[in-house]
Amino acid sequence: MTINYQYKNIQSPTKITLTDEQSAGHADHWRILTDDMSHDVPEWLQKMIEVAAMPKGLNNNVSAKDSCLLLSEDQPCHINQVLAMKDGKPECFINAYPCVDSPYGLNCKIERVIANDNSHDAVLRLRTADGSIIYAFDQLYTTNRHLYQRDTSYYVNFSAWAHEIKLSEQNEVIMVEDQESIRYHRAFNDIVAANDGKIPNDLQEQISEWKPETKEQMAPVEINLGHMCAYLFGDTLGQEDEAWCQGQVLGKQETVFNGKSIILFDVVTLREQDADPFVVRIGALNTAETNSIKVHDYVQANVWLQAAIYKENQSNVTQQSKAS
C-alpha cells in the first residue's frame, strides 16, 4: 500500500475543533500515576528532556524547525511533551501526557478528528475493517496532524492507562431458556469442537441440521457475563477516549515509569467471529490488587484509551497481531 505524504491535495478526515473550555486536560491522567502532581510531573518533564527523542509518526522528515515539536522517550511507559518552536529553538511549553507503547493494533480508517489545536490534544474516531467504532487519544497528533487521509486504512496501535482495573464480577450470570437459542448454542459448540476448534465454511447449514442426542443437551444454558469481552466508549464530546472495557488477560509483565512499578496487561476487549481481536496493552500501577490479576483472568477496567500511528507499521496494514 502506498500513502501520499505530501501536504497538498489531501482529503482529510472530518475535524471537530474544541475550545480550551471544552477540553478536559490531563490532570486525571497524571493522577493515575501520582498523588503529588505539582511536585512529580514538573520533575518528570525536566528529566525526560535529557533523554528525549522525536517520534516520526507517519513522517520520516521530522524537523526541529517545525512550529511545534513533539518529544518522546524510548520506554514502554513514557511521556510525550509538546513544545512551541521559534527559529529552531523551544519557545514555550504547550502540553504533556503519559503514554503506553503497545505492539497490538487493528487496521482502521479515521472517520473523525476531535481536536484542540491550542493544546494539541486530539481524539480519533476510528472504524475497524469489521465495522466496529473505537475512540482513542492520539499520542502522535502533533506529528501526524497534517498527514491523515480520509478513506485510507492505517494500522493503529492501541494502548491505555487504567484508572481502575479489577477482576470481573463472576456472579453476574443469566439463564437462557429459549429452546431455539439453546439449540444454536449447543450445535455451535459441538460443530466447532468436531472441527478441532475451527469454524467450517458451512457452519450455518450444519447448525440447521444439528439435532440433540440427549435431554441434557437442551437444558437451559447459563452464561457468565463476567466472561464476556466488551468495550464502551465515553459519551462526552472530546472525552470519548475515556472508556469502559471487559476482557480476558492474555499477557502480563512489569516495567517502570519514573521509579514507579507498572504492570502491563494485554487484554482482549472485543473478540467476535470472523473479526480480528481488539487487544489493548493496559498500564496500571503495581498494587496488591492489580498484582493479584493473572493471565487468563477476566477483568473490567475504566481506561484512557490511546492510539499511535507509525509509518514503519504501515507495511502491516493488511496484517493483524496474532493475539487471540
PATOR-603886 format. One record per residue (C-alpha): residue number from 1; residue in three letters; x, y, z. Coordinates in Angstrom, 3 decimals, padded with zeros to 6 digits, m for minus. Layout:
N
lumba; kelo; x; y; z
NUM; Ala; X; Y; Z
...
//
This chain:
324
lumba; kelo; x; y; z
1; Met; 000.000; 000.000; 000.000
2; Thr; 001.292; 003.450; m000.926
3; Ile; 000.346; 006.549; 001.059
4; Asn; 000.965; 010.043; m000.318
5; Tyr; 002.554; 012.066; 002.458
6; Gln; 002.588; 015.398; 000.603
7; Tyr; 000.588; 018.135; 002.322
8; Lys; m001.255; 019.361; m000.798
9; Asn; m004.376; 017.735; m002.233
10; Ile; m005.016; 015.662; 000.884
11; Gln; m008.623; 014.801; 001.644
12; Ser; m008.511; 014.995; 005.429
13; Pro; m010.926; 013.268; 007.803
14; Thr; m013.772; 015.332; 009.246
15; Lys; m012.455; 017.588; 012.010
16; Ile; m014.294; 018.916; 015.057
17; Thr; m012.433; 021.717; 016.831
18; Leu; m012.725; 022.060; 020.601
19; Thr; m012.101; 025.184; 022.651
20; Asp; m009.919; 025.171; 025.758
21; Glu; m013.082; 025.241; 027.864
22; Gln; m014.389; 022.096; 026.168
23; Ser; m011.123; 020.187; 026.647
24; Ala; m010.657; 018.152; 029.799
25; Gly; m006.850; 018.311; 030.022
26; His; m004.655; 015.640; 031.584
27; Ala; m004.897; 016.194; 035.331
28; Asp; m006.915; 012.993; 035.829
29; His; m004.398; 011.063; 033.727
30; Trp; m001.437; 012.224; 035.815
31; Arg; m003.408; 011.280; 038.951
32; Ile; m003.303; 007.669; 037.767
33; Leu; 000.444; 007.807; 038.418
34; Thr; 000.922; 010.195; 041.331
35; Asp; m000.845; 011.819; 044.258
36; Asp; 001.548; 014.782; 044.103
37; Met; 001.232; 016.209; 040.598
38; Ser; 002.610; 019.641; 041.476
39; His; 005.924; 018.093; 042.525
40; Asp; 006.277; 014.916; 040.450
41; Val; 005.107; 015.998; 036.997
42; Pro; 007.469; 019.001; 036.585
43; Glu; 010.327; 016.813; 037.815
44; Trp; 009.457; 014.075; 035.310
45; Leu; 009.186; 016.579; 032.448
46; Gln; 012.569; 018.059; 033.229
47; Lys; 014.168; 014.633; 033.485
48; Met; 012.727; 013.400; 030.180
49; Ile; 014.211; 016.360; 028.265
50; Glu; 017.672; 014.922; 028.929
51; Val; 016.882; 011.669; 027.069
52; Ala; 014.081; 012.786; 024.734
53; Ala; 013.804; 011.847; 021.066
54; Met; 011.486; 012.982; 018.277
55; Pro; 008.946; 010.303; 017.260
56; Lys; 008.481; 010.161; 013.499
57; Gly; 004.877; 009.040; 013.265
58; Leu; 003.854; 008.974; 009.589
59; Asn; 006.583; 011.422; 008.567
60; Asn; 010.263; 010.471; 008.213
61; Asn; 011.281; 014.110; 007.884
62; Val; 010.801; 015.337; 011.447
63; Ser; 012.472; 018.695; 011.956
64; Ala; 013.148; 020.901; 014.977
65; Lys; 012.352; 023.829; 012.675
66; Asp; 008.636; 022.989; 012.735
67; Ser; 006.350; 025.383; 014.633
68; Cys; 005.684; 022.684; 017.228
69; Leu; 007.901; 019.873; 018.396
70; Leu; 006.827; 016.541; 019.882
71; Leu; 009.325; 014.892; 022.224
72; Ser; 009.069; 011.332; 023.488
73; Glu; 011.123; 008.533; 025.063
74; Asp; 012.071; 005.006; 024.058
75; Gln; 010.428; 003.313; 027.034
76; Pro; 007.339; 001.055; 027.389
77; Cys; 005.744; 003.761; 029.565
78; His; 006.858; 007.300; 028.856
79; Ile; 005.917; 010.961; 028.481
80; Asn; 005.119; 012.813; 025.279
81; Gln; 005.797; 016.548; 025.534
82; Val; 004.782; 019.272; 023.059
83; Leu; 006.877; 022.446; 022.763
84; Ala; 006.312; 025.563; 020.648
85; Met; 009.312; 026.366; 018.445
86; Lys; 010.701; 029.628; 017.112
87; Asp; 013.766; 029.948; 014.884
88; Gly; 014.598; 026.311; 015.556
89; Lys; 014.579; 026.688; 019.339
90; Pro; 011.997; 025.785; 022.014
91; Glu; 009.933; 028.873; 022.862
92; Cys; 007.407; 027.605; 025.399
93; Phe; 005.718; 024.526; 026.828
94; Ile; 002.363; 023.529; 025.300
95; Asn; 001.332; 020.151; 026.683
96; Ala; 002.489; 016.819; 028.110
97; Tyr; 000.831; 013.479; 028.791
98; Pro; 001.861; 009.953; 029.845
99; Cys; 001.829; 007.204; 027.214
100; Val; 001.938; 003.423; 026.983
101; Asp; 003.517; 001.657; 023.998
102; Ser; 001.724; m001.350; 022.541
103; Pro; 002.567; m003.987; 019.924
104; Tyr; m001.134; m004.680; 019.319
105; Gly; m003.283; m002.988; 016.739
106; Leu; m006.022; m003.081; 014.146
107; Asn; m006.475; m001.816; 010.608
108; Cys; m008.705; 001.269; 010.850
109; Lys; m009.936; 004.261; 008.900
110; Ile; m010.002; 007.661; 010.596
111; Glu; m013.581; 008.921; 010.356
112; Arg; m013.237; 011.981; 012.560
113; Val; m010.646; 014.004; 014.457
114; Ile; m011.859; 015.831; 017.580
115; Ala; m009.065; 018.254; 018.403
116; Asn; m007.941; 021.229; 020.438
117; Asp; m005.212; 022.790; 018.308
118; Asn; m004.053; 025.028; 021.153
119; Ser; m003.092; 022.079; 023.367
120; His; m002.509; 019.566; 020.540
121; Asp; m004.948; 017.130; 022.143
122; Ala; m006.970; 015.001; 019.739
123; Val; m009.351; 012.064; 019.920
124; Leu; m009.679; 009.898; 016.802
125; Arg; m012.923; 008.209; 015.811
126; Leu; m011.758; 005.005; 014.136
127; Arg; m013.683; 002.379; 012.188
128; Thr; m012.171; m001.106; 012.015
129; Ala; m012.361; m003.383; 008.988
130; Asp; m015.322; m005.242; 010.532
131; Gly; m017.212; m002.010; 011.275
132; Ser; m016.507; m001.551; 014.981
133; Ile; m016.147; 002.046; 016.223
134; Ile; m013.231; 002.881; 018.541
135; Tyr; m012.344; 006.263; 020.040
136; Ala; m008.772; 006.826; 021.200
137; Phe; m006.498; 009.713; 022.205
138; Asp; m003.901; 010.368; 019.508
139; Gln; m000.409; 010.102; 021.031
140; Leu; 001.155; 011.482; 017.838
141; Tyr; m001.282; 014.215; 016.802
142; Thr; 001.422; 016.899; 016.788
143; Thr; 003.467; 014.902; 014.284
144; Asn; 000.657; 013.402; 012.182
145; Arg; m001.998; 016.122; 012.192
146; His; m001.425; 017.281; 008.582
147; Leu; m000.959; 013.789; 007.148
148; Tyr; m004.141; 011.856; 007.901
149; Gln; m006.193; 010.978; 004.835
150; Arg; m009.854; 010.169; 004.564
151; Asp; m010.764; 006.627; 003.399
152; Thr; m007.209; 005.400; 003.975
153; Ser; m006.648; 002.313; 006.109
154; Tyr; m003.955; 002.674; 008.770
155; Tyr; m002.505; 000.130; 011.145
156; Val; m003.254; 001.665; 014.554
157; Asn; m001.550; 000.503; 017.759
158; Phe; m003.779; 000.612; 020.863
159; Ser; m002.780; 001.077; 024.490
160; Ala; m004.298; 002.544; 027.659
161; Trp; m003.792; 003.724; 031.203
162; Ala; m006.136; 002.188; 033.762
163; His; m007.986; 004.496; 036.150
164; Glu; m009.162; 001.214; 037.673
165; Ile; m008.712; m002.432; 036.725
166; Lys; m010.059; m005.386; 038.689
167; Leu; m011.374; m008.910; 038.308
168; Ser; m014.762; m009.017; 036.598
169; Glu; m017.855; m009.888; 038.593
170; Gln; m018.041; m013.672; 038.433
171; Asn; m021.527; m013.882; 039.946
172; Glu; m023.197; m011.964; 037.119
173; Val; m024.968; m014.716; 035.181
174; Ile; m028.057; m015.028; 033.006
175; Met; m030.024; m018.180; 032.256
176; Val; m031.034; m018.824; 028.626
177; Glu; m034.193; m020.918; 028.424
178; Asp; m035.355; m020.248; 024.854
179; Gln; m035.182; m023.626; 023.114
180; Glu; m034.001; m022.343; 019.730
181; Ser; m031.240; m020.286; 021.385
182; Ile; m030.160; m023.324; 023.393
183; Arg; m030.132; m025.492; 020.260
184; Tyr; m027.991; m022.935; 018.395
185; His; m025.544; m022.663; 021.309
186; Arg; m025.122; m026.433; 021.719
187; Ala; m024.896; m027.008; 017.963
188; Phe; m022.259; m024.309; 017.510
189; Asn; m020.070; m025.739; 020.295
190; Asp; m020.417; m029.334; 019.055
191; Ile; m019.608; m028.446; 015.443
192; Val; m016.587; m026.290; 016.280
193; Ala; m015.267; m028.957; 018.678
194; Ala; m015.629; m031.613; 015.983
195; Asn; m013.554; m029.397; 013.645
196; Asp; m010.602; m029.023; 016.056
197; Gly; m011.730; m025.564; 017.140
198; Lys; m012.076; m024.195; 013.609
199; Ile; m015.280; m022.795; 012.123
200; Pro; m016.287; m024.717; 008.981
201; Asn; m017.406; m022.867; 005.845
202; Asp; m020.854; m024.477; 006.001
203; Leu; m021.408; m023.683; 009.682
204; Gln; m024.960; m022.384; 009.275
205; Glu; m026.004; m025.427; 007.246
206; Gln; m024.572; m027.768; 009.878
207; Ile; m026.335; m025.854; 012.657
208; Ser; m029.650; m026.157; 010.783
209; Glu; m029.198; m029.919; 010.518
210; Trp; m027.971; m030.471; 014.090
211; Lys; m030.228; m032.463; 016.422
212; Pro; m029.736; m033.116; 020.156
213; Glu; m028.894; m036.666; 021.187
214; Thr; m029.777; m036.315; 024.877
215; Lys; m032.215; m034.299; 027.000
216; Glu; m029.257; m032.683; 028.773
217; Gln; m028.194; m031.022; 025.517
218; Met; m031.403; m028.963; 025.564
219; Ala; m031.147; m027.957; 029.220
220; Pro; m031.050; m024.187; 029.989
221; Val; m027.693; m022.517; 029.294
222; Glu; m026.001; m020.447; 031.988
223; Ile; m023.969; m017.555; 030.605
224; Asn; m021.444; m015.855; 032.869
225; Leu; m021.406; m012.145; 031.997
226; Gly; m018.063; m011.884; 033.775
227; His; m016.570; m013.938; 030.935
228; Met; m017.626; m011.602; 028.152
229; Cys; m015.484; m009.211; 026.103
230; Ala; m016.900; m005.700; 025.812
231; Tyr; m015.847; m002.115; 025.025
232; Leu; m017.894; 001.049; 025.656
233; Phe; m016.532; 004.485; 024.707
234; Gly; m017.328; 007.696; 026.562
235; Asp; m020.412; 009.765; 025.689
236; Thr; m018.971; 013.274; 026.239
237; Leu; m017.637; 015.148; 023.190
238; Gly; m013.852; 015.161; 023.260
239; Gln; m013.752; 012.600; 026.070
240; Glu; m014.837; 009.525; 024.156
241; Asp; m011.363; 008.105; 024.840
242; Glu; m012.410; 007.598; 028.479
243; Ala; m013.741; 004.079; 028.116
244; Trp; m015.021; 001.047; 029.995
245; Cys; m013.925; m002.394; 028.906
246; Gln; m014.066; m006.002; 029.973
247; Gly; m011.988; m008.838; 028.622
248; Gln; m009.508; m011.633; 029.163
249; Val; m005.898; m011.106; 030.156
250; Leu; m003.618; m012.646; 027.517
251; Gly; m000.308; m011.432; 028.936
252; Lys; 001.197; m009.697; 031.958
253; Gln; 004.588; m008.094; 032.530
254; Glu; 006.208; m005.478; 034.750
255; Thr; 008.009; m002.287; 033.839
256; Val; 008.960; 001.017; 035.481
257; Phe; 007.770; 004.591; 034.920
258; Asn; 009.900; 007.225; 036.693
259; Gly; 010.668; 004.879; 039.545
260; Lys; 007.092; 003.606; 039.882
261; Ser; 006.365; m000.079; 039.324
262; Ile; 003.870; m000.582; 036.494
263; Ile; 002.077; m003.746; 035.367
264; Leu; 001.251; m004.055; 031.669
265; Phe; m001.810; m006.198; 030.950
266; Asp; m002.575; m007.365; 027.420
267; Val; m006.368; m007.574; 027.377
268; Val; m008.632; m008.724; 024.539
269; Thr; m011.707; m006.495; 024.770
270; Leu; m013.515; m007.480; 021.560
271; Arg; m013.394; m010.996; 020.151
272; Glu; m016.037; m011.539; 017.507
273; Gln; m016.434; m014.324; 014.980
274; Asp; m014.673; m013.587; 011.659
275; Ala; m013.096; m010.386; 013.021
276; Asp; m009.602; m009.548; 014.238
277; Pro; m009.457; m009.388; 018.055
278; Phe; m009.201; m005.945; 019.658
279; Val; m006.268; m006.265; 022.057
280; Val; m005.130; m003.357; 024.233
281; Arg; m001.961; m003.104; 026.327
282; Ile; m003.146; m001.512; 029.592
283; Gly; m000.758; 000.063; 032.087
284; Ala; m001.660; 000.112; 035.793
285; Leu; 000.198; 000.910; 038.996
286; Asn; 001.555; m002.223; 040.650
287; Thr; m000.610; m002.701; 043.762
288; Ala; m001.721; m005.714; 045.750
289; Glu; m004.987; m005.752; 043.783
290; Thr; m003.502; m005.378; 040.290
291; Asn; m000.682; m007.821; 041.045
292; Ser; m003.239; m010.477; 042.018
293; Ile; m004.648; m010.470; 038.457
294; Lys; m003.348; m013.451; 036.488
295; Val; m003.099; m014.407; 032.835
296; His; m006.427; m015.919; 031.630
297; Asp; m008.399; m013.945; 034.254
298; Tyr; m011.293; m011.801; 033.065
299; Val; m011.049; m008.163; 034.133
300; Gln; m013.094; m004.996; 033.838
301; Ala; m011.468; m001.591; 033.705
302; Asn; m012.029; 002.131; 033.335
303; Val; m009.293; 003.232; 030.951
304; Trp; m007.892; 006.157; 029.000
305; Leu; m007.563; 004.604; 025.551
306; Gln; m004.682; 005.732; 023.316
307; Ala; m003.759; 005.277; 019.654
308; Ala; m000.432; 005.597; 017.824
309; Ile; 000.078; 005.522; 014.049
310; Tyr; 003.637; 004.993; 012.802
311; Lys; 004.800; 004.864; 009.185
312; Glu; 007.057; 001.884; 009.942
313; Asn; 003.987; m000.205; 010.847
314; Gln; 002.003; 000.561; 007.708
315; Ser; 003.617; m002.346; 005.839
316; Asn; 001.435; m004.443; 008.184
317; Val; m001.746; m002.662; 007.178
318; Thr; m003.239; m005.930; 005.915
319; Gln; m001.929; m007.927; 008.855
320; Gln; m003.080; m008.229; 012.457
321; Ser; m001.202; m009.137; 015.604
322; Lys; m001.964; m012.797; 016.143
323; Ala; m003.158; m012.419; 019.713
324; Ser; m006.284; m014.387; 020.446
//
